[in-house]
Amino acid sequence: MADAFIIETAQFTAGIVAADRRGFRFYASHPAMLKLEGETFGSPRAAQRAAEKLAGDLGIAPARGPRLT
C-alpha cells in the first residue's frame, strides 16, 4: 500500500496525505486548505471529503470544463 496520496478537489490540488501511526496526516498545498494542515484522517478518502467540504464552505465554485463553440 502507498504511504502518501495526492488530494484534489474539482477546483485544485488541495495537498497530500502521508501515512503515520495514527492514520493519514494532511499537508496543504493550496492556501485555501491551510485549515486542514496537520489534521489526521482515517483514510485518504476521508481527507478528500474534508477538502471538498472546505472548498464548498469557502464558496469556491467547481471548475468548469472548456467552453465548446
FIVEXDREN-851806 format. One line per field, with one value per residue (C-alpha): residue in one letter; y, x, z. Coordinates in steps of 0.1 Angstrom, whole numbers, plus 5000, padded with zeros to 4 digits. Each point is the difference from the previous one (the first is absolute). Layout:
# FIVEXDREN-851806
res	A	... $
yy	Y	... $
xx	X	... $
zz	Z	... $
This chain:
# FIVEXDREN-851806
res	M	A	D	A	F	I	I	E	T	A	Q	F	T	A	G	I	V	A	A	D	R	R	G	F	R	F	Y	A	S	H	P	A	M	L	K	L	E	G	E	T	F	G	S	P	R	A	A	Q	R	A	A	E	K	L	A	G	D	L	G	I	A	P	A	R	G	P	R	L	T $
yy	5000	5035	5023	5033	5011	5032	5016	5020	5018	5009	5034	4994	4977	5004	4982	4966	4975	4979	4969	5002	4979	5016	5001	5024	5035	5028	5025	5029	5011	5026	5030	4993	4967	5012	4994	4963	5002	4973	4984	4962	4980	4963	4997	5019	5001	5016	5028	5004	5005	5025	5020	5000	5011	5028	5012	5001	5018	5026	5005	4989	4990	4968	5004	5002	4980	5017	5018	4984	5023 $
xx	5000	5012	5011	4989	4971	4992	4968	4981	4967	4982	5017	5036	5026	4992	5031	5013	4994	5028	4996	5011	4992	4966	4987	5007	5013	4990	5025	4984	5014	4973	4995	4962	5008	5022	4972	5005	5038	5013	4966	4999	4974	4991	5004	5011	4963	4990	5026	4986	4965	5013	5018	4969	4978	5024	5002	4962	4998	5024	4977	5027	4980	5008	5022	4981	5011	5011	4972	4992	4989 $
zz	5000	4992	5028	4985	4978	4981	5011	4973	4998	4968	5002	5010	5016	5037	5014	5009	5028	5013	5022	5036	5031	5005	4964	4972	5008	4976	4986	4981	4966	4994	5023	5003	5016	5028	5024	4995	5004	5025	5005	5001	4980	5001	4962	4970	4989	5034	4993	4965	5013	5026	4973	4977	5029	5010	4964	4999	5034	4987	4969	4975	4969	4982	4969	4968	4970	4967	4982	4967	4972 $
